[in-house]
Amino acid sequence: MNIAVVIPCRNEVLYIEDTIHAIYNSNLPDNINIEVFVVDGMSDDGTREKVYLLSNSYSNLNLVDNKNRLTPFAFNIGIKAAGLTDFIQIVGARHILSTNYIFNCLNKLQSDKSIWCVGGRVENQYVNEVSKFISLAMASSFGVGLGNFRTLNRSCFTDTVTSPMYPSWVFEKIGFFDEELVRNQDDEFNYRVKLRGGKIFYENDISLKYYVRGTLNNLWRQFFQYGYWKVYVNVKHSTVTTIRQLLPPFFVLYLMLFMFTLIIGKSVFLISSIPFLLYIFSSLFFSLKLVNSIRKVFLIFIIFKILHISYGFGYLKGIIEFVILNKKPSDNQKRLSR
């Protein structure tokens, strides 16, 4: 049994060693062979040198160039470099797998052929105090919505997972990752999985540690891009792939219209303020559930706003560019929030 592990990577010198060690420390029977492909986007921070050194310890560790530097290219380069293999395990460069992660994914795929994709629970690790609060907000159903893999606490079928494993035949059946999509390429791929009859399973008994990036500016850009690229996915498939994605853009539209209600009249303003007040109270309620000091509540409150409003603005920009103007994605939105 052969499993190829694909790690898309760029400038992750602080984390790539732990990521690779965790893969090779997996509890696997002797008849399972692991080969790892670090697909590097021409890192210039010492990541490549670190992988070269590790390849002296792990003979089946490969460094592969990704001159396009973008994630979907890395996925496809790694999958194709793997050649004839039985399963593809994708692992983020900041993802530290639990020792049972790969084996449990494999068991699930082999025990139920209707499942085409398996992934596990995310345990956030913090690089600073801000990243701790970001991870708390992103693990909240109020922050990212019900049904998001970040908020699940039991094994179940879902829309997408992180660090997924696929049988290799899935790529023969539905193709590779869409290289036009700088963001949301994994969501789009898993949408195609479900469209073709496959199931995606979230396994709560396996986990990975993920190092959360810790700046509010990057968080804004990240979720703005999520919203922006989600519209492009919808245009490609001529459908809205999930209902929950519509809430942030509708909320932003509401806020924009709400600003003008005072001009119309006081009574209209008061009535239209009800959803806004409900949102504020809900934000405070969920913030208080997560932390217990005024300063921390305020920070979580702000992060909730960033998650919702940035995604909503990105989504609306996507509608203007892709639906109304029939444009292609702008180059500015191809730069990731690193």
N, C-alpha and C positions, 0 to 999 in steps of 0.2 A: 504494500500500500504506500503510495507516494503522495505527499502533501507539499505544495509549493506555497511559501509564505511571501507575500508581496508587501513591501514597506515603502510607500511614497514618502519622499523626504527632501527637505531643503533647509539647510542651516539649523540643524538640531543637535549640535555637538554636546549639549548638556544632558540630553536624554537618550540618544540613539544607543549608547552602550547598554543601559539598563533594559531598553526595549529588546535588544538582541539577546542578551543574557536570559531574559525571562522566557523567550521562545525556546531556547535550547535547554532550559531547565524544566520544560513541560514533562509531565508524567505520561509517557507513551510506551506501549509495548514494543518489543524489539523488531516486530515485522512492519513497523511504520517508519518510513524514511522522510525526513524533513530537509527541504532545501530552501534557503532564504535568499530573496532578491531585494536588496536595498536599491530602489530606483531613485537616484539622487538628481535633483534639479541644479546641478553644478554649484554645490555649496562652496562658500568661501570663508567659512568660520572654523574649519578644522574637522568638520563632519566626515569628509571623505578619508582623511588620514586616519581618523578613529576607526572607520570601517575596515580599512586596509590592515591595521594592526590586529583587529579582531579576527580577520580572515586567517591569521596564522594559527589561531586556536580552533577555528571552525572551518574545516576544509570545504564544506558545502555552503559557505556564505559568499554571496556574489554582490559586487558593486556594479550597477548598470547605470549608464548615463541617460538623463532625461534633459536634452538640450532645449526643449520647449518650456521646461521649468514648471509646468502647470499640472495639477493633480490628475485630471482624467488621462492625460498622456502617460503619466507614471503608472497608473493602474494597468493600462493596456500594454505598455512596454513590458511590465513585469509578468503579466499573464502570458504574453507571447514568448517571453524569454524562458518561461517554465517548460514550454514544450509539452510533451506527453506526460501528464500527471493526472492523478485521480481527483484531487480536490485543490481548490484555491482558497487560501486563508489571507485576507487582507488585514493588515495591522497598521494603525497610525504610528507615526514616528515618536509620539509622546504617549503611546499606549503600552502599559506594562501588564501583560496577560497573567492571570492566575494559572497555577500549574495544571489545573484540570480543564482549562479553556478549550484548547485544541481537541483534546480527546472527547470531551462532552459534545462539542459541535459535531464531530465526526460520528459519534454514536447516534445523535439525533437524526442526522441526515440518512444514516444507514437503516435506522429503525422505521422511518416513515418516508417513503419515496415521494409523497405529495409535498414534502417540505423541500424547497430549493435553496433556502438561505437560513442561517442561524447566527445569532449574535448574543452577547451577554450584557450584564449590568455594568454601568459606569460608576466607578468610585473616584470622585474628584480629589485631586491633590492640589495644594495651593502654593503658588510661587510668591505671593504676598497677601496682605490683608484684603486688598480690593478683590483679588481673584477668589478668595474665600466667599465673599458676599455675592460675587457674580455666580459662582457655582450653586449657592443656596437658592438664588432667584431662578436659575435655569433648571433646578430640580423641583421647582414648584409648579403645580398644575396651573396656577394663575399666571406664572411667568411664561410658560411655553405651550400651555394647552393640554387638555385631556387626550390621552392616547399617544402622546409623545414618548419615545423609548426612555427618555431621561426621567420620567415620572412613574414608570411602571414598577410595581413591587411584587409581582408574581409572574410565573412563566405563562406565556400566552402567545397567540398569533397577533401580528401587528403589521404596520405599513413599512417600516424600515428599522434597521438596527445599525449599531456601530461595530467596527472591526468584524465584518461578516465572513463566514465560510460558505462557499458554493461548491457543488460538484462541478467538475470542469466542463461537463457536457452542457451546462446552462449557457455558457458563452457560445458554444456551437449552435445552440437553439435560438437564442435571442440577440446575439451579437455582443459587442463590447461596450464599454462606457462611452458616452457621447462626449467627444473631445471639444465640442463647442461650449460645453457647460463648465465654466470656471468654478461655480458653486452648484450645489444640488445635483451633481452628477450621480451620486449614490442613490438619492431619492428617486431620480428619474429611472435609473437602472432597475431599482426594486419595483417601481410602478410597472415596468415592462414585465418583470417576473410575475407579478400578480395578474397582469393583463393576459399573459399566456397560460394561466392556470396554475402557477406555482404558489406556494405558501411561504410566508416569512415568519420565523419563530424566534421569540425573545425568551432566552433561557436565563432565569433569575438566579440559578445556582452556580453560574460562572461569572467571573467579573474581570474587569481591567481597571487599572489605575490610570487616570488621565490628568496630566498637568495643565491646569487652566491658565490661559493667558490673563494678565492682570491689569489692563488699562481700559478705562471707560471709552476712550476714543476708538480703540480697536474693536470693542464690543459694538459700538454704534455702526462702524463700517461693516463688521461681520454680518449683523442682522439686516442692515440696509441691503447688502448684497444677497442675502438669503431671499428677501422679498423680491428684489429686482429679477434675480435669475429664476425664481419660481414662476413668474409670469411667462418667461421664455419657454420653460418646460411646458406650461399649459398651452401655449401657442403651437408648439411642436406636435402636441398630442390632440389639439383641438378639444380640450376639456379642462375642467378644473379638477386637479388630481385629488385634493382633499377639501372638505368644507371649512375646517378650522383656519385655513390660510386666509380666508376672507375677512375674518374679524379685525385684524389690525388695520387694513386699508379703510374699512368702513368706519372704524374709530377715528382715524386721522381725518377722513372727510367730515365726520360729525364735528370734530374740534374746529375745523376750518369754517364750517357753517355756523357753529355756535358763537363764534366771535362777532358775527354780524347781527345776531338776534336782538341785541340791545338797541340797535338802530330802528328795528321794526316796532318795538314796543316792550314795555316792562313785563307785561303778562306773558308774552311769547318768550322772553328771556328766562323768566322764572320756570316756565314749563319745560323749556328745552334744557335747562340746567339740571334736571333730575337725573338723566343718565350720567352726566359729568360727576355729580355728587356721589352717585352710586359707585362709580369707578374709583373715585378718591377714597371712599370708605372701604371698598373692597381691597384696594392697594394697602391701606393702613392695616386692615385686619390680617391679611396674609403676611405682611411684613412683621407684625407683632407675633405671629405664629412661628416665625423663623428666628427672630432675635429678641433681646430683652433690654436694650438700652436705647435712649432717644437718638443718639448719634448713629447707631447701627440701623435702627428702624428707618431713619432718614435716608441712609445710603441704599438700603434694599428698595425703598420707595422710589428713589431715583433710577435704580437699575431696572425696575419693572417698567418705568416710563421709556427708558432707552430701548428695551427689548421690543415693546409694542409699537412705539412711534417710529423708530428707525425702520423696522420691518414694513410698517404701513407706508411710509414715504417711499421706500425702495420699491414696493409693490406698485404704487401709483405711478412712479417714474417708469416702471416696466410697462404698465398699461399704455402710457403715453407713447413710449418709443416703439413697442412691439405691436400693439393692437391698433392704435390710432395712426401713427406715422409709418408703420410697417418697416421699421429700421432694424438693423442688426445690433447686437450688444456693443456698447461703447468701450473703447480701449481702457478708459479710466476704471471701469468696473471689472476689468480683468486682473487688476492688482489686488492681491489678497491682503487680509488684515493681519499681517505678521509683525 
